[in-house]
Amino acid sequence: MNRYPDVATRDETLAHDMLEAGNARFQIAVHPQRVLFWIADASGGCEVVSTNWREATGQACEDAVGTGWLAVVHADDRALVADTLRAALEARRSFSLHYRVRRADGSARRMLHVAATRTLPSGQFDGLIGTLTDESDTEAGEQVLQDSEEQVFAFLEGVGLAAVAIDRSGRIAHINRVMADLIGRPLSDLLGSDWVGNHIVAEDRPCLAGFLDGTVALSAMPKELEYQVLTAQGPSLFRWYLTLIRDPEGAPTSIVMMGSDITRWRRMGDQLRLNAEIFDRSNEAMLVTDRQNNIVAVNPAFTRLTGYPPEEAIGRNPRILRSGRHDKAFYEAMWKGILEHGYWRGDVWDRRKDGSLYPKFLSITALRDEAGQIVKYSAIFYDITERKAMEEQLESIAHFDALTGLPNRMLLHDRLEQAIAVAERQHQHFALLFIDLDGFKPVNDTHGHAVGDEVLKLVGRRLGMLIRGMDTVARLGGDEFVVILTDIRNKENAGRVAEKIIRELSAPYEVDGRTLTVSASVGASIYPSDEKAAKELLRTADEAMYQAKRDGKRRVIFYSGFS
């Protein structure tokens, strides 16, 4: 019996087989004509492509076999694609990558390539299954949004700090030149290697390994850690800033770390005995207190940073520097660490003499006599304003939409997980509203991308004014937005908010002297009535939104309202 009676059915069946075999969620329901299918064997050779390959790329399906399909990849992106594929095959893992493909009409189109692993019934790795989705016409008037992970990696190349990103198995997904130079090995040797097992001192591996084996919740990020790295000069202590990167489905993909080598500061803190040369010439602020924690000495750098000359600081308690940003519990934990371990290190906000606040890295060491009794405390600190600014920039790139400033898909998944946790703990309900603009594409095509961008910004502002402070509005990309309404009493409450959103978004928009009109369709899911997982709630709300569009647009449909 012919399994593929016609081309359309054949493509649909092939898509179904690929989804089933790969156990992957490829989003193809909206524009199936824009999705290409691709299967590679365990060595990376293409075995088969979907029959719409020729129509889309101009390349015959048989010419795509093996490595032939790479010929349709834009020349500037070909090396990236080949390297990504090779790394995925070596690690036997899935990947998601944005790159350009030459289309049949000669244009270069932005594609999202999502690949999942294929296994035999025995569990043996048998290659990759992937979809290539043309996303060029879904951009809602802005440049194609690059994958958040790619943006973060590009950002890490420009910072002066050491930086590395590891995937969920602990292997290096990206490492910047600063870190590679410190380790003393080429970038090509480091990519794909085991960061925890090969580059972290054995005694410090558990502090990071917990994030990989599930011992420590990933929701604990962003977080700061200290651990030693094996560099070309030997073990070096780094203070790391960790943040989590997720894929479009909300699944964690990599842990990004920016760090500074603080080995010298620890040694100085441990060994400082009022060495006059180090104390006076150091560029880092230093102070020494007696056993009662009254200042007995400060160095010139202390005065330059804080504004307090020695005569105004000596004899006083270091609390004169407190910013007021830290509570009593913070300082209790600090002193507990000092008394139990002999030292404390961390980031602190302090206040200068002129009243201005600044962040600093602070290391405090208890100095003991031969009998083991504490006789003095030494502290060394320096301004980390620039580092904090880079950390904030990293968080912005990773978690906020560049056009509207709203939370992006990655941050939305974090907020959804938080909403689920609160609802479970407090026995509450919340609603998820999936919003898609009606009639936006004609506005974009007629008036241009710049005007379309302004409309999207106005939509984001209107949504922000409609929700409560406890709620969340996010942009998924294109003209799709999501709202989380926390602690709702019933479905009717959510419905009233959704109707208000439709009314407000349907009001005219004034852009560059033009009066423009779009409307909105809204799909809604209720937690926990519909689904209990974040990505499933998004899926059901998305399905309800498309039902609203099919029913005539400019309306709200609850997922539970159809089957």
N, C-alpha and C positions, 0 to 999 in steps of 0.2 A: 504493500500500500504506500502511495506517495505521501510522505509526511508533510510536504510543502506544496499544496495544491496551487498556490499562486504566490507572487512575490511578497505582497503585503502580509499574508498569513505567515509566510516563511520568515520574514523579518521579525514579526511579533513572536513567533515560536522560538527563534534564535535568541531574542532578547530574554524571553522567559527562561530558557535553558541556562543562559549565562547568569542570570540573577540567581537562579536556584543553585547552580554549581558553585558560584562564588560567594553565596550567602552575603551579598552586598546590597546596599540600598542606593541604586542608581535612579535619580529623579528624571524619568523620561516621559511621564504621563502628559506633560503640558505641550511639548513640541517634539513629538517622536521623529518628525522629518529632519530635525536638527541634530539627531544623535547618531553617531557612528559606533559600531561595535568592533571589538578587536580581541583576539585570543593569541597568547604567546606561550610557547612551550617552556620547559624548565631552563633552557639555555638562552631564552630571550628571543628566539626566532618566531616571527608571526606565522601562525598556522592558518588563520582565516579572518576575513573582515566581512562586515555586513554588505549586502548587495547594493546599498545606497552609497558605498564608498566611491565608485566611479563618478556618480552624479555630483557628489559633493566636492571631490578633489580633482577630478579629471584623470586620475590614475586607475588603470585597470586593476580589478581585484587580484588577478594572478600576479601582477607586478608588485603587489604589496607584501607578498609572502617573504619570509626571512627578514632581512633588514631593509627590504625595498620600500616599506612604508615610511621610513625616515626621510625619503626624498621629498615628501610633501610638507615636511616640517620646515619652517622658515630657517634659512641658513644661519642666522644669528642665534637661533634657539636650539639648533641640532645637537650641539655638544652637551647642553644642559639636559636635554631629553635623554640622550644616550647614557650620560652619567647617572641620572636618576634611575633609569631602567636597570642599569648594571648594579647599582647599590641595592635596589629592591630585590633583585634576583639573588644577590649574595646573602642578604639578610632574610630572604624569604618572607617579605612583608609587603603589604599594600602601599600604595602611594597616591597622592593627589597633586597635580601639577598644572599650572597655567602656561600655555605657550601659543605661538602663532602657527597656523597651518595655511598653506597655499590652497585656495579654493579653485574650482573648475573655471570660474570667471577671471582668474588671475589675481584676485584680491587676497590679501593676507588677513585671516580672521582669527580672533582670539578664541582659543578652545580651552575647556576644562577637561583634563584627562584624569579620570578616577579609575584606579585599577585595584582589584582584589585578588587574593591568592586563590589558586585552584588546587585541590587535593584529590588524590585517589581515595577509594573507599578504605584503603589501608591506613590513610592519614599521610601518605607520602606526598611531598610537595610536587606539583605537576605543572607549574607555570602560573600565568596571570590572565585574568579576564578584565577587560576594561571598556569604558565608554568614553567617547570624545564628544562633548557637548559644545555647540557653537553658542557662545555667550555674548558675541559682539553686539547683537541687537537687543540685548536685555539691559543695557547700561543706563537707561533713563537719562541720557544726555550728558553723562560725565565720562571721563576716560575709564576704560575697563578697570574695575577694582581688582587689584592684585591680591593674591592669597595673603592673608595676614602673616603667615609664617615667613613668606618671602620678604614682606616689608620689614619684619623684625630682623631677619638675617642681614638685609641691606643696611639697616640702622646700626647693627653691631659692628659693621666694617668701618664705620665712621667715628666710633667712640675711642677715646684714649685708654679705656679700661680693658682688661682681659675679658674675653667673652667666649662662651661655649654653649651649644644647645645639644641636648641628648634626646633620643626618642624613648618610647616607653620601655624598650629593652635595655636602655642604658648606653646605647651606642651613639657615637658622635654624629649628629645630623649637620652641624655647622660649627666651625671654630674660626675665630677671626685671627688676623695676622699677629696681633699683639700676643695672644695666648700661644699660638704656634711657635713664635720666636722664643718665648720663655721656656717652652718644653724642648725646643731645639730640634724639631723634626718637621719635614715638609707637610703642607696641608694635605696632600694626597695620601700620605701615610696615616694621618690622624683620622680622616673621615671614615666612619664606619667602625672604628675601633671601640673597644669597651672602655668607656670613660671611668667607671667606678673600679673595674678590675685592673686596668692597666695604668691609670694615671693618678689615682688617689692613694695616699698612704694607707696601709692596711688597717691601722687602728681607727682611722676616721671614716672608713667606708660605710659603716652602719648609718651614719647621720644622713646620707643621701640615698642609700639603698632602700630605706623605709618608704620613700616616695615611689619606688619602682615595684616593690612587692606588696604594696597595699597596707603596710604597717602604719604609715602616716597618710592621712587623707590628703588628696591633691587639693581639696578646697582650702587647705591651710595656706596656700599661696595667694598673693605674693609673700615671701618670707626671706629672712636673712639667716645665713649659716656661715660658720667658720669651719674649714677643713684644709688639710695639707695636700698639696699637689706635688707630684714628682717632676721637677723641672730639670733643665740642663745643669743647674747649679746645686741640685739636691732638693730635699723636701722644703717646700715654702708654704707658709700659712697664708691663706687667702680669706678675705671676708667677702661673701657672695650675696648678691641680690637675686632671688629666684622668682620667676613668673611663669605661668602656665599658658601654653598655646594649644588651641583646640582646632579640629577640622570643621568644615561646614556643617557636619552632622552633630557637632557638639562633643565629639569624643576627644579626649586629650591626646595630642600627638607628640608634643615635645616640651621639655623643661628648658627654659632659657636662663642662663646665669651670667651676670656681669660681676666682676670682682676686682679687688685690689690686693696686692701683696702687702700684708701687714707684719711679715716676719720681723722686720727691723723694729717695729713699734713694740712687739711683744718682748723682744730681747732687751730693748732699752728699758721697758717698764720693769722687767725682772731684775736687771742688773744695775739700775740707776742708784748710785750712792752719792748724789750731789757732786758728780764729776764735773768740775768747773768748766772744762773746755766744752764737753757735750752740752752741758746745761746752758751755758751762755751763748754758744754759737748755733744752737739748733734752730731750724726754721719752724719747728713745732713748739707750740706753747707747752710749758711745763710748770708744775707747782708741786710743792712738798708741804704736807701738814704734819702737825704733831699727833700724838695718840688721841687727843681730844678733837682732832680734825680742825684745828686752827692753822691758818696758812703761816708757814715759817720762811718760805722762799718762793720766788717766782722768777722766771727768766725774761729777757727782753721780748721774746716772741709772744709771751703771755700778754705783755702790755700792748703790743701792736695789735693783737687780735681782740682783746677784751676792752681796751681803753683804760684799764686800771693801772696806774704806776705802782711800783713796789710799796711806797709809803701808804697808799690807800688800800692795798690788798693784805699786806702782812698783819697778822693778828686777828683777821676776820675769818669767818667760816665761808667755804666755797659756795654756800647757798646764795651768796650775793649775785651769783651768775644765773640762778634759776630763771627759766623763762615763764613758768606758770603753766606750761603745756602738759606737764607730767603730774600724775596724781600721787598720793601717798603710797599706794601699792607699788608703783614703779620704783620709787626710791627704797622701799623695804626690800624688794627683790634684789636690787643692786647691792645693798649692804649685806644681804644674806649670802650672795655670791662671793663678795670680798672676804667675809669672815670664814666661810666654809672652804673656799678654794684658794684664797690668797690673791685673787685678782677678779676684775670685771671689765668687760669690753663691750661697747655698743654705741649706737647712734643716739645723740641727745640734742634737744633744742635748748639753747642757752641765750642769755640776754647780755648785751654789751653795756658799758657804762652809759652810753647815750640812749639806751632803751631799745635799740634795734635787736631783733631776734635773728638767729642764724643756726643752722644745723652743724653739729661737729661730731667727729669720731673721737670717743673718749676711752682711754685705757687707764685703769686704776690698779695699782699693785700695793699690797700690804708689805712693808719692810719690817723684818723681824731681827731680834738680837740673837746671840748664840744660844740663849735659853729657849728660843722659839716664841718669845713674846713680841707682839706688835709694838713697835716704837714710833713708826712714822707711816705715812701713806704718800705715795708718789703718783702723780697723774700726768699724762701726756695727751694732748689733743690738738686737732687741726680742723679747719673749716672744710666742710664737704658740700657747700652750696652747689657747686657745679655738678657734683655726682648726683645729688638729689634731683637736680633739674633734668639730668639725663634719664634717671629712673622714671620720673614723671612722664618724660617724652616717650619712653619705651611703653609705659602703661597706656598712654594715649594711642600710640600706633597699634598696639595689640588689641585694644578693647573698645575703641570708639570709631565711629564712621567719620571718614575724613571730610565728607561733604556737609553733613548736617550736625555733626558733633554729638549725635545720639549714640547710645550703646550699640555695638555691632553684634553680629551673630554669636561671636564667641562669648561676649559678656552677657548676652541674653541667656545663653545656656546656664551660666553661673547663677544669674538671677532666678531662673526657673527652678534650679535645684534648691536654692535658698527658700523660694516660695513653697516648694513641696515639703521641705523639712519643717518650716513654720506651721504649715497647714496640718501636717501629721501630728506635730507636737501639741498644737492648740485646738485640734479638731475643727479646723476651719475649711471653707471652700474658697477657691479663687477661679477667676475666668481668664482665659487666654484668647485674645481677639487678633485674628489674622486679617490685615487690611491690605487691599490691592486697589490702586487708583484706576478708575474707568476713564477712558478717553485721554490718557496721558500721552500715548504714542503719537497721535495726530498733533498734539501741541508741540511735542519735541521735534517731529518731522517738519512741521510748518514754520516754526519760529526759531529753531536751532537749539543746540545743546545747552548753551549758556542760559537761555530763557528757561529751558527745562530744569536746569540745576536750581535756579532761583525758586521755581515752583516747589521743588522738593524741599528746599530749605524752609519755605513758608509752611508746607504741610507738617514738617517736623515741629515748627514753633507752635502751630495750632494744636497739635496733639499734646505737646508739653503743657499747654495752658488748660487742657481739658481734664487732666488726670490729677490725682492727689499726690502728695509728696511720697507716700509709701508705695505708689504704683511705679511701673516701668514702661517707657516707650522706647522701642529699638527699631533700627532700620536693618532689614536683612540684605538689602541691595536692590538696585533697580527702583521700581515704584512700590515695593512691598515693605510694610511696616507691621510691627507686632506690639500689642499692649498687654501687660499683665495687670489685672485688677485684683488686688489682694483682699482677703477677708470680706467676700461678698456674702450677703445673707441668702440670696436666692438667684435663680436664673433670670427673673424679671429685672433685678437690679442691673445685671450685666447687659441685658437687652436695652434698657433705657440709656445706658452710657454709649452703647454701640450706635443707637439711633442718633444720639447727640453728635457723635463723631461723624456720622454720614452727613448730617445737616451742616456741620461746620466745614467739613472738607469740600462740600459741594458749593459753598459760597464763592463768588468770583475772586480771582486773584489779580492784583494790579502789579504788573512787571514791565518796567521800561515804557510806561505810557500805554501798554496794552492791557485790555481786560480779558482774562482767560478763565475758562471754566473746565473743571474736571469733577468727577464724582468718585464715590468709593463703594466697594463691595466688602462686606465683613463676614468672616467665618468665625465661629466661637466654639470653644471647648470648655467644659467645666471640670475642675479637679475637686474630688476624685471620681466624679460620676462617669466621665468618658474614658480617661486613661490615667495611669499613675506614673508614667515615665515621661521625662521632659521631651525627648524627641518624638514620642508617640502623640503627646499633646499638640506639638507643632504640626504633625502630620494630619491629625483629625481636624484641627482648625483650618489647615490649608485646604483639605477636601471640602469642608463646609463653605469656605470662601469661593471655591470654584462652582459649587452648587448655587451660591448666590448669584454668580455671574451668569450661569446657565438659566436661572429663573428670571433674568431681566435686568440684573445689576442694580446698584444703588439700594441695597437692602442687606439685612443681616440674617444669616442662617446659623442655627445651632447644630452642631454635629449630631446630637441626639435626635434632631428633628427629621432625619432621613436615614434610610438604610438601603 
